[in-house]
Amino acid sequence: MNRHLTGKMTVALVIGLLLGLSINHSNAMWGRRGREAYMAHQEHLFNRFSAVPHTSIGIILTSAFATCLFIFFYELLILGAFRILKAPPSISTQR
């Protein structure tokens, strides 16, 4: 398997692992706190974020910014994986 694909697969697995651990931690934390605390927190989040109308341009700009930020960090992690896996420079700088 070429190093380019191996680097991308490694980064995808690391991101998936981190997200899975985060979700598991959140579920365990709210499990310890109980149903009433969870429901109160969800009600607070709904009142703060969902009940307030948002403009379409705000949603579009925020989504574009978040996507660019995610892609930046993803590419940064891939570059680090290439360095760790000793990928040839022609592969890591190629578009």
N, CA, C and O atoms as a CHARMM CRD file, in Angstrom:
* protein
*
  380
    1    1 MET  N      0.86200  -1.17700   0.00000 PROA 1      0.00000
    2    1 MET  CA     0.00000   0.00000   0.00000 PROA 1      0.00000
    3    1 MET  C      0.90200   1.23200   0.00000 PROA 1      0.00000
    4    1 MET  O      1.90200   1.26400   0.71600 PROA 1      0.00000
    5    2 ASN  N      0.56100   2.24100  -0.79200 PROA 2      0.00000
    6    2 ASN  CA     1.43100   3.40400  -0.84000 PROA 2      0.00000
    7    2 ASN  C      1.29800   4.25400   0.42600 PROA 2      0.00000
    8    2 ASN  O      0.28800   4.18600   1.12700 PROA 2      0.00000
    9    3 ARG  N      2.31400   5.04200   0.70500 PROA 3      0.00000
   10    3 ARG  CA     2.36900   5.81300   1.94800 PROA 3      0.00000
   11    3 ARG  C      1.34300   6.93000   1.98100 PROA 3      0.00000
   12    3 ARG  O      0.89800   7.33200   3.05600 PROA 3      0.00000
   13    4 HSD  N      0.96400   7.43400   0.82000 PROA 4      0.00000
   14    4 HSD  CA    -0.03500   8.50100   0.75700 PROA 4      0.00000
   15    4 HSD  C     -1.36100   8.01000   1.33400 PROA 4      0.00000
   16    4 HSD  O     -1.96700   8.67900   2.17100 PROA 4      0.00000
   17    5 LEU  N     -1.79700   6.85800   0.88900 PROA 5      0.00000
   18    5 LEU  CA    -3.04800   6.28000   1.37400 PROA 5      0.00000
   19    5 LEU  C     -2.92400   5.85100   2.83200 PROA 5      0.00000
   20    5 LEU  O     -3.86700   6.01200   3.60600 PROA 5      0.00000
   21    6 THR  N     -1.77500   5.31000   3.21000 PROA 6      0.00000
   22    6 THR  CA    -1.55800   4.89600   4.59700 PROA 6      0.00000
   23    6 THR  C     -1.62900   6.08800   5.53500 PROA 6      0.00000
   24    6 THR  O     -2.21600   5.98800   6.61200 PROA 6      0.00000
   25    7 GLY  N     -1.04800   7.20700   5.15000 PROA 7      0.00000
   26    7 GLY  CA    -1.09800   8.41200   5.97900 PROA 7      0.00000
   27    7 GLY  C     -2.51500   8.91500   6.15500 PROA 7      0.00000
   28    7 GLY  O     -2.91100   9.27500   7.26400 PROA 7      0.00000
   29    8 LYS  N     -3.28200   8.94600   5.07800 PROA 8      0.00000
   30    8 LYS  CA    -4.67000   9.40800   5.16400 PROA 8      0.00000
   31    8 LYS  C     -5.52100   8.45700   5.99400 PROA 8      0.00000
   32    8 LYS  O     -6.37100   8.90300   6.76500 PROA 8      0.00000
   33    9 MET  N     -5.30300   7.15200   5.84700 PROA 9      0.00000
   34    9 MET  CA    -6.06100   6.18900   6.63900 PROA 9      0.00000
   35    9 MET  C     -5.70500   6.30200   8.11800 PROA 9      0.00000
   36    9 MET  O     -6.57900   6.18800   8.97700 PROA 9      0.00000
   37   10 THR  N     -4.44500   6.52200   8.41600 PROA 10     0.00000
   38   10 THR  CA    -4.01800   6.68000   9.80400 PROA 10     0.00000
   39   10 THR  C     -4.67100   7.89400  10.43800 PROA 10     0.00000
   40   10 THR  O     -5.16600   7.81700  11.56200 PROA 10     0.00000
   41   11 VAL  N     -4.67800   9.00500   9.73300 PROA 11     0.00000
   42   11 VAL  CA    -5.29900  10.22400  10.26000 PROA 11     0.00000
   43   11 VAL  C     -6.80600  10.03100  10.43400 PROA 11     0.00000
   44   11 VAL  O     -7.37100  10.46600  11.43700 PROA 11     0.00000
   45   12 ALA  N     -7.45800   9.38700   9.47200 PROA 12     0.00000
   46   12 ALA  CA    -8.90000   9.14200   9.59000 PROA 12     0.00000
   47   12 ALA  C     -9.19600   8.25600  10.80100 PROA 12     0.00000
   48   12 ALA  O    -10.17100   8.49200  11.51500 PROA 12     0.00000
   49   13 LEU  N     -8.36700   7.24400  11.03800 PROA 13     0.00000
   50   13 LEU  CA    -8.55600   6.37800  12.20000 PROA 13     0.00000
   51   13 LEU  C     -8.33500   7.14000  13.50400 PROA 13     0.00000
   52   13 LEU  O     -9.07300   6.93700  14.46900 PROA 13     0.00000
   53   14 VAL  N     -7.33800   8.00400  13.54500 PROA 14     0.00000
   54   14 VAL  CA    -7.06900   8.79200  14.76200 PROA 14     0.00000
   55   14 VAL  C     -8.22800   9.74400  15.04100 PROA 14     0.00000
   56   14 VAL  O     -8.67100   9.85900  16.18400 PROA 14     0.00000
   57   15 ILE  N     -8.72000  10.42300  14.01700 PROA 15     0.00000
   58   15 ILE  CA    -9.84900  11.33500  14.20800 PROA 15     0.00000
   59   15 ILE  C    -11.08200  10.55100  14.66200 PROA 15     0.00000
   60   15 ILE  O    -11.78600  10.98900  15.57200 PROA 15     0.00000
   61   16 GLY  N    -11.34900   9.41400  14.05300 PROA 16     0.00000
   62   16 GLY  CA   -12.48000   8.58800  14.46000 PROA 16     0.00000
   63   16 GLY  C    -12.34400   8.09900  15.89300 PROA 16     0.00000
   64   16 GLY  O    -13.31800   8.08600  16.64500 PROA 16     0.00000
   65   17 LEU  N    -11.13900   7.69800  16.26900 PROA 17     0.00000
   66   17 LEU  CA   -10.89200   7.24200  17.63500 PROA 17     0.00000
   67   17 LEU  C    -11.12100   8.37000  18.63300 PROA 17     0.00000
   68   17 LEU  O    -11.75600   8.16000  19.66700 PROA 17     0.00000
   69   18 LEU  N    -10.61600   9.55600  18.33700 PROA 18     0.00000
   70   18 LEU  CA   -10.79400  10.69400  19.24600 PROA 18     0.00000
   71   18 LEU  C    -12.26600  11.08900  19.37600 PROA 18     0.00000
   72   18 LEU  O    -12.73400  11.38600  20.47500 PROA 18     0.00000
   73   19 LEU  N    -12.99200  11.09300  18.26600 PROA 19     0.00000
   74   19 LEU  CA   -14.41600  11.42000  18.33200 PROA 19     0.00000
   75   19 LEU  C    -15.19800  10.35300  19.10300 PROA 19     0.00000
   76   19 LEU  O    -16.09500  10.67600  19.88100 PROA 19     0.00000
   77   20 GLY  N    -14.85700   9.09900  18.88800 PROA 20     0.00000
   78   20 GLY  CA   -15.51100   8.01700  19.61600 PROA 20     0.00000
   79   20 GLY  C    -15.24900   8.09500  21.11500 PROA 20     0.00000
   80   20 GLY  O    -16.15800   7.89600  21.92100 PROA 20     0.00000
   81   21 LEU  N    -14.00300   8.38500  21.48700 PROA 21     0.00000
   82   21 LEU  CA   -13.68000   8.53600  22.90900 PROA 21     0.00000
   83   21 LEU  C    -14.41100   9.72700  23.52200 PROA 21     0.00000
   84   21 LEU  O    -14.85900   9.66500  24.66700 PROA 21     0.00000
   85   22 SER  N    -14.52900  10.80600  22.76000 PROA 22     0.00000
   86   22 SER  CA   -15.23900  11.98600  23.24600 PROA 22     0.00000
   87   22 SER  C    -16.71900  11.68800  23.47500 PROA 22     0.00000
   88   22 SER  O    -17.28100  12.08400  24.49600 PROA 22     0.00000
   89   23 ILE  N    -17.34400  11.00200  22.54500 PROA 23     0.00000
   90   23 ILE  CA   -18.76200  10.64600  22.68400 PROA 23     0.00000
   91   23 ILE  C    -18.95400   9.68900  23.86400 PROA 23     0.00000
   92   23 ILE  O    -19.90100   9.83500  24.63800 PROA 23     0.00000
   93   24 ASN  N    -18.05800   8.71600  23.99800 PROA 24     0.00000
   94   24 ASN  CA   -18.15700   7.77200  25.10200 PROA 24     0.00000
   95   24 ASN  C    -17.99300   8.49000  26.44800 PROA 24     0.00000
   96   24 ASN  O    -18.71600   8.20100  27.40200 PROA 24     0.00000
   97   25 HSD  N    -17.04600   9.41900  26.51700 PROA 25     0.00000
   98   25 HSD  CA   -16.84300  10.18200  27.75600 PROA 25     0.00000
   99   25 HSD  C    -18.07800  11.00800  28.09300 PROA 25     0.00000
  100   25 HSD  O    -18.49500  11.05600  29.25100 PROA 25     0.00000
  101   26 SER  N    -18.66000  11.65300  27.10100 PROA 26     0.00000
  102   26 SER  CA   -19.86000  12.46300  27.31500 PROA 26     0.00000
  103   26 SER  C    -21.02300  11.60500  27.80500 PROA 26     0.00000
  104   26 SER  O    -21.73400  11.98800  28.73400 PROA 26     0.00000
  105   27 ASN  N    -21.21600  10.44200  27.17700 PROA 27     0.00000
  106   27 ASN  CA   -22.29000   9.54000  27.60500 PROA 27     0.00000
  107   27 ASN  C    -22.07700   9.04900  29.03500 PROA 27     0.00000
  108   27 ASN  O    -23.02500   8.97800  29.81700 PROA 27     0.00000
  109   28 ALA  N    -20.83800   8.71000  29.37700 PROA 28     0.00000
  110   28 ALA  CA   -20.54300   8.24200  30.73400 PROA 28     0.00000
  111   28 ALA  C    -20.74900   9.36600  31.75000 PROA 28     0.00000
  112   28 ALA  O    -21.27100   9.12900  32.83900 PROA 28     0.00000
  113   29 MET  N    -20.34100  10.58600  31.39800 PROA 29     0.00000
  114   29 MET  CA   -20.49300  11.72800  32.30200 PROA 29     0.00000
  115   29 MET  C    -21.96800  12.00700  32.58200 PROA 29     0.00000
  116   29 MET  O    -22.35600  12.18000  33.73800 PROA 29     0.00000
  117   30 TRP  N    -22.79300  12.05200  31.53400 PROA 30     0.00000
  118   30 TRP  CA   -24.21100  12.32600  31.74300 PROA 30     0.00000
  119   30 TRP  C    -24.91300  11.14000  32.40300 PROA 30     0.00000
  120   30 TRP  O    -25.92100  11.32100  33.08600 PROA 30     0.00000
  121   31 GLY  N    -24.38800   9.93000  32.20600 PROA 31     0.00000
  122   31 GLY  CA   -24.93000   8.77500  32.90100 PROA 31     0.00000
  123   31 GLY  C    -24.72000   8.87800  34.40800 PROA 31     0.00000
  124   31 GLY  O    -25.58600   8.49000  35.19100 PROA 31     0.00000
  125   32 ARG  N    -23.56000   9.40300  34.80800 PROA 32     0.00000
  126   32 ARG  CA   -23.28400   9.58600  36.23300 PROA 32     0.00000
  127   32 ARG  C    -24.11500  10.71600  36.83500 PROA 32     0.00000
  128   32 ARG  O    -24.53800  10.63500  37.98800 PROA 32     0.00000
  129   33 ARG  N    -24.34600  11.76500  36.05500 PROA 33     0.00000
  130   33 ARG  CA   -25.07900  12.92400  36.57100 PROA 33     0.00000
  131   33 ARG  C    -26.58000  12.66800  36.69800 PROA 33     0.00000
  132   33 ARG  O    -27.24100  13.26900  37.54400 PROA 33     0.00000
  133   34 GLY  N    -27.11000  11.79500  35.87500 PROA 34     0.00000
  134   34 GLY  CA   -28.51700  11.44600  35.97800 PROA 34     0.00000
  135   34 GLY  C    -29.38800  12.09400  34.91700 PROA 34     0.00000
  136   34 GLY  O    -28.97200  13.00400  34.20000 PROA 34     0.00000
  137   35 ARG  N    -30.61400  11.59000  34.84400 PROA 35     0.00000
  138   35 ARG  CA   -31.56400  12.00500  33.81400 PROA 35     0.00000
  139   35 ARG  C    -31.98200  13.45800  33.96600 PROA 35     0.00000
  140   35 ARG  O    -32.04700  14.18600  32.97500 PROA 35     0.00000
  141   36 GLU  N    -32.26300  13.89100  35.17800 PROA 36     0.00000
  142   36 GLU  CA   -32.74600  15.25800  35.39300 PROA 36     0.00000
  143   36 GLU  C    -31.69000  16.29300  35.00700 PROA 36     0.00000
  144   36 GLU  O    -32.01300  17.31500  34.40200 PROA 36     0.00000
  145   37 ALA  N    -30.44100  16.03000  35.35300 PROA 37     0.00000
  146   37 ALA  CA   -29.36300  16.95600  34.98900 PROA 37     0.00000
  147   37 ALA  C    -29.20300  17.00700  33.46900 PROA 37     0.00000
  148   37 ALA  O    -28.98800  18.07700  32.89800 PROA 37     0.00000
  149   38 TYR  N    -29.31000  15.84400  32.81700 PROA 38     0.00000
  150   38 TYR  CA   -29.19500  15.79100  31.36300 PROA 38     0.00000
  151   38 TYR  C    -30.33300  16.57200  30.70000 PROA 38     0.00000
  152   38 TYR  O    -30.10300  17.34800  29.77200 PROA 38     0.00000
  153   39 MET  N    -31.54900  16.36300  31.17900 PROA 39     0.00000
  154   39 MET  CA   -32.69900  17.05300  30.59300 PROA 39     0.00000
  155   39 MET  C    -32.61400  18.55700  30.82200 PROA 39     0.00000
  156   39 MET  O    -32.96900  19.32800  29.93000 PROA 39     0.00000
  157   40 ALA  N    -32.15300  18.99600  31.99000 PROA 40     0.00000
  158   40 ALA  CA   -31.99500  20.42400  32.26200 PROA 40     0.00000
  159   40 ALA  C    -30.93700  21.02800  31.33700 PROA 40     0.00000
  160   40 ALA  O    -31.10700  22.14100  30.84000 PROA 40     0.00000
  161   41 HSD  N    -29.85200  20.29600  31.10900 PROA 41     0.00000
  162   41 HSD  CA   -28.80000  20.77900  30.21500 PROA 41     0.00000
  163   41 HSD  C    -29.30300  20.88400  28.77900 PROA 41     0.00000
  164   41 HSD  O    -29.02600  21.87000  28.09600 PROA 41     0.00000
  165   42 GLN  N    -30.04000  19.87800  28.31900 PROA 42     0.00000
  166   42 GLN  CA   -30.59100  19.90600  26.97100 PROA 42     0.00000
  167   42 GLN  C    -31.58900  21.05000  26.80000 PROA 42     0.00000
  168   42 GLN  O    -31.61900  21.69500  25.75200 PROA 42     0.00000
  169   43 GLU  N    -32.39800  21.30200  27.81600 PROA 43     0.00000
  170   43 GLU  CA   -33.33600  22.42000  27.75900 PROA 43     0.00000
  171   43 GLU  C    -32.58700  23.75300  27.66300 PROA 43     0.00000
  172   43 GLU  O    -32.98300  24.64700  26.91600 PROA 43     0.00000
  173   44 HSD  N    -31.51000  23.86900  28.42300 PROA 44     0.00000
  174   44 HSD  CA   -30.68800  25.08100  28.37200 PROA 44     0.00000
  175   44 HSD  C    -30.09600  25.27000  26.96700 PROA 44     0.00000
  176   44 HSD  O    -30.12800  26.37300  26.42100 PROA 44     0.00000
  177   45 LEU  N    -29.55700  24.18700  26.38700 PROA 45     0.00000
  178   45 LEU  CA   -28.99000  24.28000  25.04200 PROA 45     0.00000
  179   45 LEU  C    -30.05200  24.64100  24.01000 PROA 45     0.00000
  180   45 LEU  O    -29.79700  25.44000  23.10900 PROA 45     0.00000
  181   46 PHE  N    -31.23500  24.05800  24.13600 PROA 46     0.00000
  182   46 PHE  CA   -32.30400  24.37100  23.19800 PROA 46     0.00000
  183   46 PHE  C    -32.67800  25.84500  23.29500 PROA 46     0.00000
  184   46 PHE  O    -32.79300  26.52300  22.27400 PROA 46     0.00000
  185   47 ASN  N    -32.86800  26.34700  24.51400 PROA 47     0.00000
  186   47 ASN  CA   -33.24900  27.75000  24.69600 PROA 47     0.00000
  187   47 ASN  C    -32.17100  28.70200  24.21000 PROA 47     0.00000
  188   47 ASN  O    -32.48000  29.78000  23.70400 PROA 47     0.00000
  189   48 ARG  N    -30.91700  28.31800  24.35800 PROA 48     0.00000
  190   48 ARG  CA   -29.82100  29.21000  23.97600 PROA 48     0.00000
  191   48 ARG  C    -29.55000  29.20600  22.47600 PROA 48     0.00000
  192   48 ARG  O    -29.27000  30.25500  21.89500 PROA 48     0.00000
  193   49 PHE  N    -29.63100  28.03700  21.84500 PROA 49     0.00000
  194   49 PHE  CA   -29.20600  27.93700  20.44600 PROA 49     0.00000
  195   49 PHE  C    -30.34100  27.65900  19.45700 PROA 49     0.00000
  196   49 PHE  O    -30.33900  28.23600  18.36900 PROA 49     0.00000
  197   50 SER  N    -31.29300  26.81500  19.78400 PROA 50     0.00000
  198   50 SER  CA   -32.29000  26.39200  18.80800 PROA 50     0.00000
  199   50 SER  C    -33.53100  27.26100  18.78800 PROA 50     0.00000
  200   50 SER  O    -34.15200  27.41500  17.73700 PROA 50     0.00000
  201   51 ALA  N    -33.90700  27.82900  19.91100 PROA 51     0.00000
  202   51 ALA  CA   -35.12800  28.62500  19.96900 PROA 51     0.00000
  203   51 ALA  C    -34.93700  30.01000  19.35600 PROA 51     0.00000
  204   51 ALA  O    -35.91000  30.67300  18.99800 PROA 51     0.00000
  205   52 VAL  N    -33.68700  30.44400  19.23500 PROA 52     0.00000
  206   52 VAL  CA   -33.38400  31.76700  18.68800 PROA 52     0.00000
  207   52 VAL  C    -33.25000  31.63800  17.16900 PROA 52     0.00000
  208   52 VAL  O    -32.50600  30.78100  16.69200 PROA 52     0.00000
  209   53 PRO  N    -33.95700  32.47500  16.40200 PROA 53     0.00000
  210   53 PRO  CA   -33.82200  32.38900  14.94000 PROA 53     0.00000
  211   53 PRO  C    -32.42600  32.84200  14.48200 PROA 53     0.00000
  212   53 PRO  O    -31.86400  33.80000  15.01300 PROA 53     0.00000
  213   54 HSD  N    -31.89300  32.14300  13.50400 PROA 54     0.00000
  214   54 HSD  CA   -30.58200  32.46400  12.94600 PROA 54     0.00000
  215   54 HSD  C    -30.75000  32.89100  11.49500 PROA 54     0.00000
  216   54 HSD  O    -31.61800  32.38300  10.78500 PROA 54     0.00000
  217   55 THR  N    -29.91300  33.82900  11.06100 PROA 55     0.00000
  218   55 THR  CA   -29.97400  34.27400   9.67400 PROA 55     0.00000
  219   55 THR  C    -29.28200  33.24800   8.77700 PROA 55     0.00000
  220   55 THR  O    -28.36100  32.55400   9.20700 PROA 55     0.00000
  221   56 SER  N    -29.73100  33.16500   7.54800 PROA 56     0.00000
  222   56 SER  CA   -29.14700  32.21100   6.60200 PROA 56     0.00000
  223   56 SER  C    -27.69400  32.53200   6.31800 PROA 56     0.00000
  224   56 SER  O    -26.86500  31.62700   6.22000 PROA 56     0.00000
  225   57 ILE  N    -27.37400  33.81600   6.18300 PROA 57     0.00000
  226   57 ILE  CA   -25.98900  34.19200   5.87900 PROA 57     0.00000
  227   57 ILE  C    -25.07300  33.84400   7.04600 PROA 57     0.00000
  228   57 ILE  O    -23.92000  33.46500   6.83800 PROA 57     0.00000
  229   58 GLY  N    -25.57300  33.97000   8.26500 PROA 58     0.00000
  230   58 GLY  CA   -24.77900  33.60000   9.43500 PROA 58     0.00000
  231   58 GLY  C    -24.48900  32.11300   9.47000 PROA 58     0.00000
  232   58 GLY  O    -23.37700  31.69700   9.79700 PROA 58     0.00000
  233   59 ILE  N    -25.49100  31.30900   9.13100 PROA 59     0.00000
  234   59 ILE  CA   -25.30900  29.85700   9.10700 PROA 59     0.00000
  235   59 ILE  C    -24.32400  29.46300   8.01000 PROA 59     0.00000
  236   59 ILE  O    -23.47400  28.59800   8.21900 PROA 59     0.00000
  237   60 ILE  N    -24.43700  30.09500   6.84600 PROA 60     0.00000
  238   60 ILE  CA   -23.54700  29.77700   5.72700 PROA 60     0.00000
  239   60 ILE  C    -22.10800  30.16200   6.06700 PROA 60     0.00000
  240   60 ILE  O    -21.18900  29.37600   5.83700 PROA 60     0.00000
  241   61 LEU  N    -21.90600  31.35400   6.60800 PROA 61     0.00000
  242   61 LEU  CA   -20.55300  31.80200   6.95300 PROA 61     0.00000
  243   61 LEU  C    -19.94300  30.95100   8.05700 PROA 61     0.00000
  244   61 LEU  O    -18.76500  30.60100   7.98700 PROA 61     0.00000
  245   62 THR  N    -20.71800  30.62000   9.06100 PROA 62     0.00000
  246   62 THR  CA   -20.21500  29.79000  10.15300 PROA 62     0.00000
  247   62 THR  C    -19.87000  28.38900   9.65300 PROA 62     0.00000
  248   62 THR  O    -18.84800  27.82700  10.04600 PROA 62     0.00000
  249   63 SER  N    -20.70700  27.82800   8.80000 PROA 63     0.00000
  250   63 SER  CA   -20.43800  26.50200   8.24400 PROA 63     0.00000
  251   63 SER  C    -19.18200  26.51500   7.37500 PROA 63     0.00000
  252   63 SER  O    -18.36800  25.59600   7.45500 PROA 63     0.00000
  253   64 ALA  N    -19.01800  27.54000   6.55400 PROA 64     0.00000
  254   64 ALA  CA   -17.83500  27.64000   5.70000 PROA 64     0.00000
  255   64 ALA  C    -16.57000  27.77400   6.54800 PROA 64     0.00000
  256   64 ALA  O    -15.55600  27.14000   6.25700 PROA 64     0.00000
  257   65 PHE  N    -16.63000  28.59300   7.58900 PROA 65     0.00000
  258   65 PHE  CA   -15.48100  28.76900   8.46800 PROA 65     0.00000
  259   65 PHE  C    -15.13200  27.46400   9.18500 PROA 65     0.00000
  260   65 PHE  O    -13.96100  27.09100   9.25400 PROA 65     0.00000
  261   66 ALA  N    -16.12800  26.77400   9.71400 PROA 66     0.00000
  262   66 ALA  CA   -15.88800  25.51100  10.42100 PROA 66     0.00000
  263   66 ALA  C    -15.31900  24.45400   9.47800 PROA 66     0.00000
  264   66 ALA  O    -14.43900  23.68500   9.86600 PROA 66     0.00000
  265   67 THR  N    -15.81600  24.41100   8.24600 PROA 67     0.00000
  266   67 THR  CA   -15.31500  23.45400   7.26200 PROA 67     0.00000
  267   67 THR  C    -13.86000  23.74300   6.91300 PROA 67     0.00000
  268   67 THR  O    -13.04000  22.82700   6.85400 PROA 67     0.00000
  269   68 CYS  N    -13.54000  25.01200   6.68300 PROA 68     0.00000
  270   68 CYS  CA   -12.15600  25.38600   6.37600 PROA 68     0.00000
  271   68 CYS  C    -11.22700  25.05500   7.54300 PROA 68     0.00000
  272   68 CYS  O    -10.11300  24.57600   7.33300 PROA 68     0.00000
  273   69 LEU  N    -11.67300  25.30400   8.75000 PROA 69     0.00000
  274   69 LEU  CA   -10.87800  25.00200   9.93500 PROA 69     0.00000
  275   69 LEU  C    -10.63800  23.49800  10.06500 PROA 69     0.00000
  276   69 LEU  O     -9.52200  23.07400  10.36600 PROA 69     0.00000
  277   70 PHE  N    -11.67700  22.68800   9.84100 PROA 70     0.00000
  278   70 PHE  CA   -11.52200  21.23600   9.90200 PROA 70     0.00000
  279   70 PHE  C    -10.56400  20.74400   8.83600 PROA 70     0.00000
  280   70 PHE  O     -9.69500  19.92100   9.12400 PROA 70     0.00000
  281   71 ILE  N    -10.70100  21.22900   7.61100 PROA 71     0.00000
  282   71 ILE  CA    -9.82100  20.79500   6.51900 PROA 71     0.00000
  283   71 ILE  C     -8.38000  21.19900   6.80400 PROA 71     0.00000
  284   71 ILE  O     -7.45800  20.43400   6.51900 PROA 71     0.00000
  285   72 PHE  N     -8.17200  22.39700   7.36700 PROA 72     0.00000
  286   72 PHE  CA    -6.82100  22.85100   7.71100 PROA 72     0.00000
  287   72 PHE  C     -6.16700  21.88600   8.69800 PROA 72     0.00000
  288   72 PHE  O     -5.03600  21.45100   8.48200 PROA 72     0.00000
  289   73 PHE  N     -6.87900  21.54800   9.78600 PROA 73     0.00000
  290   73 PHE  CA    -6.30700  20.65300  10.78000 PROA 73     0.00000
  291   73 PHE  C     -6.15300  19.22900  10.24400 PROA 73     0.00000
  292   73 PHE  O     -5.20700  18.53200  10.61100 PROA 73     0.00000
  293   74 TYR  N     -7.06100  18.79600   9.39200 PROA 74     0.00000
  294   74 TYR  CA    -6.94600  17.47500   8.77000 PROA 74     0.00000
  295   74 TYR  C     -5.69000  17.39800   7.91000 PROA 74     0.00000
  296   74 TYR  O     -4.93400  16.43000   7.99700 PROA 74     0.00000
  297   75 GLU  N     -5.46900  18.40600   7.08600 PROA 75     0.00000
  298   75 GLU  CA    -4.27900  18.42500   6.23400 PROA 75     0.00000
  299   75 GLU  C     -3.00900  18.54100   7.06500 PROA 75     0.00000
  300   75 GLU  O     -1.98100  17.96300   6.71100 PROA 75     0.00000
  301   76 LEU  N     -3.07200  19.28200   8.16400 PROA 76     0.00000
  302   76 LEU  CA    -1.92800  19.39400   9.06000 PROA 76     0.00000
  303   76 LEU  C     -1.60300  18.03100   9.68200 PROA 76     0.00000
  304   76 LEU  O     -0.43300  17.66600   9.79600 PROA 76     0.00000
  305   77 LEU  N     -2.62500  17.28800  10.07900 PROA 77     0.00000
  306   77 LEU  CA    -2.40300  15.94500  10.61200 PROA 77     0.00000
  307   77 LEU  C     -1.85400  14.99800   9.54900 PROA 77     0.00000
  308   77 LEU  O     -1.00600  14.15600   9.84800 PROA 77     0.00000
  309   78 ILE  N     -2.32400  15.12700   8.32500 PROA 78     0.00000
  310   78 ILE  CA    -1.80900  14.28400   7.24000 PROA 78     0.00000
  311   78 ILE  C     -0.33600  14.59400   6.98800 PROA 78     0.00000
  312   78 ILE  O      0.46300  13.68200   6.77600 PROA 78     0.00000
  313   79 LEU  N      0.02100  15.86600   7.01000 PROA 79     0.00000
  314   79 LEU  CA     1.42000  16.23700   6.83100 PROA 79     0.00000
  315   79 LEU  C      2.27600  15.63000   7.93400 PROA 79     0.00000
  316   79 LEU  O      3.37200  15.13300   7.67300 PROA 79     0.00000
  317   80 GLY  N      1.77400  15.67000   9.17100 PROA 80     0.00000
  318   80 GLY  CA     2.49900  15.03400  10.27500 PROA 80     0.00000
  319   80 GLY  C      2.61300  13.52900  10.08900 PROA 80     0.00000
  320   80 GLY  O      3.65600  12.94600  10.38700 PROA 80     0.00000
  321   81 ALA  N      1.55400  12.89400   9.59800 PROA 81     0.00000
  322   81 ALA  CA     1.59700  11.45100   9.34800 PROA 81     0.00000
  323   81 ALA  C      2.59700  11.12800   8.25300 PROA 81     0.00000
  324   81 ALA  O      3.29300  10.11600   8.33500 PROA 81     0.00000
  325   82 PHE  N      2.68100  11.96400   7.23000 PROA 82     0.00000
  326   82 PHE  CA     3.66900  11.75000   6.16700 PROA 82     0.00000
  327   82 PHE  C      5.08100  11.83500   6.72800 PROA 82     0.00000
  328   82 PHE  O      5.95100  11.04700   6.35900 PROA 82     0.00000
  329   83 ARG  N      5.30300  12.78500   7.61100 PROA 83     0.00000
  330   83 ARG  CA     6.63500  12.93400   8.20800 PROA 83     0.00000
  331   83 ARG  C      6.97800  11.71600   9.07100 PROA 83     0.00000
  332   83 ARG  O      8.11100  11.23500   9.05900 PROA 83     0.00000
  333   84 ILE  N      5.99500  11.22800   9.81100 PROA 84     0.00000
  334   84 ILE  CA     6.23300  10.06700  10.67100 PROA 84     0.00000
  335   84 ILE  C      6.46200   8.81300   9.83600 PROA 84     0.00000
  336   84 ILE  O      7.33100   8.00300  10.15700 PROA 84     0.00000
  337   85 LEU  N      5.68400   8.64900   8.76700 PROA 85     0.00000
  338   85 LEU  CA     5.80900   7.46600   7.91300 PROA 85     0.00000
  339   85 LEU  C      6.92100   7.59600   6.88000 PROA 85     0.00000
  340   85 LEU  O      7.11300   6.69700   6.06000 PROA 85     0.00000
  341   86 LYS  N      7.64900   8.69900   6.91200 PROA 86     0.00000
  342   86 LYS  CA     8.76500   8.95400   5.98900 PROA 86     0.00000
  343   86 LYS  C      8.33600   8.89700   4.53000 PROA 86     0.00000
  344   86 LYS  O      8.98300   8.25200   3.70500 PROA 86     0.00000
  345   87 ALA  N      7.22700   9.58600   4.21800 PROA 87     0.00000
  346   87 ALA  CA     6.76300   9.63100   2.83000 PROA 87     0.00000
  347   87 ALA  C      7.72000  10.48200   2.00400 PROA 87     0.00000
  348   87 ALA  O      8.27700  11.46000   2.50200 PROA 87     0.00000
  349   88 PRO  N      7.90500  10.11700   0.77200 PROA 88     0.00000
  350   88 PRO  CA     8.77800  10.93000  -0.09900 PROA 88     0.00000
  351   88 PRO  C      8.21400  12.34200  -0.25200 PROA 88     0.00000
  352   88 PRO  O      6.99400  12.50000  -0.29500 PROA 88     0.00000
  353   89 PRO  N      9.05200  13.37000  -0.33500 PROA 89     0.00000
  354   89 PRO  CA     8.56000  14.74800  -0.45100 PROA 89     0.00000
  355   89 PRO  C      7.66900  14.98900  -1.66500 PROA 89     0.00000
  356   89 PRO  O      6.78500  15.84500  -1.61800 PROA 89     0.00000
  357   90 SER  N      7.88700  14.24700  -2.75200 PROA 90     0.00000
  358   90 SER  CA     7.06300  14.46100  -3.94400 PROA 90     0.00000
  359   90 SER  C      5.61000  14.07300  -3.70100 PROA 90     0.00000
  360   90 SER  O      4.72000  14.63600  -4.33700 PROA 90     0.00000
  361   91 ILE  N      5.34500  13.13900  -2.81200 PROA 91     0.00000
  362   91 ILE  CA     3.99200  12.72400  -2.51300 PROA 91     0.00000
  363   91 ILE  C      3.32100  13.70800  -1.56400 PROA 91     0.00000
  364   91 ILE  O      2.16800  14.08800  -1.76800 PROA 91     0.00000
  365   92 SER  N      4.05800  14.12800  -0.50800 PROA 92     0.00000
  366   92 SER  CA     3.43900  14.96200   0.51500 PROA 92     0.00000
  367   92 SER  C      3.16000  16.37700   0.03300 PROA 92     0.00000
  368   92 SER  O      2.29700  17.04700   0.60100 PROA 92     0.00000
  369   93 THR  N      3.86200  16.86200  -1.00200 PROA 93     0.00000
  370   93 THR  CA     3.60200  18.20700  -1.50600 PROA 93     0.00000
  371   93 THR  C      2.75000  18.20500  -2.76700 PROA 93     0.00000
  372   93 THR  O      2.36600  19.26800  -3.25600 PROA 93     0.00000
  373   94 GLN  N      2.45400  17.02600  -3.29800 PROA 94     0.00000
  374   94 GLN  CA     1.68100  16.90800  -4.53700 PROA 94     0.00000
  375   94 GLN  C      0.21600  17.18800  -4.28500 PROA 94     0.00000
  376   94 GLN  O     -0.30700  16.79500  -3.24200 PROA 94     0.00000
  377   95 ARG  N     -0.45900  17.85000  -5.20000 PROA 95     0.00000
  378   95 ARG  CA    -1.91400  18.13100  -5.09000 PROA 95     0.00000
  379   95 ARG  C     -2.64500  17.39300  -6.14000 PROA 95     0.00000
  380   95 ARG  O     -3.86900  17.48900  -6.22300 PROA 95     0.00000
